């Protein structure tokens, strides 16, 4: 992934026409398989200055794929009058320094913190041990297992990295699934019981939280199912995923 930044200076009150041109050009960006996303921003202090940010799959995909591809001619036709207004155009490589600020609560905080997740897993595993389909998988479960899973979920949803620091992180969680031969019926029951437990534990019921919660359960359980099959060779090292509001993490299998 590479991020392209282009700084424009559009004088003489031409901002509206410039924005209209880029709105039309954006149709080509949206159609280009090399483009991940884009955003045009206007400077609040200098109204004639704009920054265009485009995230490309790679620099070569931009320079060789997009610029030589079928979508570039229509794109360039719209923005050609503004080429001379470009003050800077460069590619930047993302670093590991990133995150969200305090204005947006984490899913962990929104759910109620550590106590909410421990309450959730205690209720959930009581249901599991009473369930004919799932009980065989957890018959010899460590009494501390519900609390450990609470640490995993808390970390996934933006809480402290206790599962990584105290339990071995992703490699340890992966080891719990290898060779288990989880079935699709068991996966679906696991998801259903956890949703029920979320209700009983009093987790937030707003659609935004529950949509993010449900998306992680689908993503995580489908990985667990695949990783548990005979002959599966999943990556042995990876970070604990971090889940956001409606955003799945980039995660290479």
C-alpha positions, 0 to 999 in steps of 0.5 A: 500500500502506498499513499499519494499526496498532491497539493494544489493551489487553485487561485481566482475563486476557482475552487468550486469548478476544481471540486466539480472536476474532481467529483467527475474524475473520482468516478475513474478512481472508484472504478480503478482496481489499483485505488483503495480510497481517496479524499480531497480536502480544502485548507481552512486557512488558505481557501485556494489550497487543496490536498488530494490523498489517494491510497494505491495498492502499490506505487507500481500499480499507480504508475504502471497499472492505473496510468497505463490503464483504461480508467486514466484517460477519463480521469486525466481529461477532467483534471488536466486543466489543473496540472499547472496548479500542482505544487507537490506530488509524492508517494508516502509509505505508511508507518506503524504510528497510527490510531484513533483519538479520544473523540471516538470511544473504543468498542471496549470502552463503549461495551463497558470495559473489562467487567463487561467482557468478563460478565459476557464470557462467564454467561457465554461459557455456562451456555456452552457447557449446557449445549449438546453441540458445543459441550464436547469441544469444551468438556475439559475446559480450564476454569480460567478459560472464560476469563482468558477469552474475556482478555482476548475480546477486550484486546480485540475491541480496543482494550489493554493488551492483556491477552498478548502480555499474559497469555501469548497473543495470537499464537496461543489463541491459534494453538487452541484451534489447531486440529479441533475440526470445528464444524460449520454447525458448531461455528454458527451455534457459537456465534448464536450463543455469544449474541444471546450472552451479549443480551444477558450480559447487558452489552450495548444494543445500539445498532452500531455496536452490535454491527461491529460486534457481529462482524468480528464474530463472523470474521473470527469464527470463520478463521477459527473454523478454517484453522481447525481443519485437518491439514490447515497451515495458518500463519503461526505469528500475527498480532491480535486483531484490533476491531473498530467501528465498522472496520475490519483490520488488514490481516494477511492469511 
